[in-house]
């Protein structure tokens, strides 16, 4: 029995998944950058008492169970 076709399928799926994950990460980084650009413009246009306290970031997931390239988008409160 030849296991090669299954190996090719697995390799192809892994490549596709990692490529897609990388594209999602780049999109998340782009959107976070847009948010911070908007927040910066709002801070410059408003008094400090009207500034929001929410922030957002993209972080790599680096625990033992995370897959390569895994990431999370986190909202956080600033003080």
C-alpha positions, 0 to 999 in steps of 0.5 A: 500500500502506498502512503504517499498520496495521503502524505501529499494531501496532509502537506498540502492542507498544512501549507494551505492552513499556515498560509491562510493563518498568516493572511489572517494575522496580517489582516488583524495587524492591519485592523489594529493599526487602523484602530490605533490611528483612529484613537490617536486622531480622537485623542488629539481632537478631544480633551483628555476627559473624553478619551476612551480607555479601550485598547486592542492588540494582536498577540502570538499564542505561545503555549505548548498546545498552540499551533505554529502561527496561532494568535489572538486578538485582545481588547484591554482596558488602559488606565 
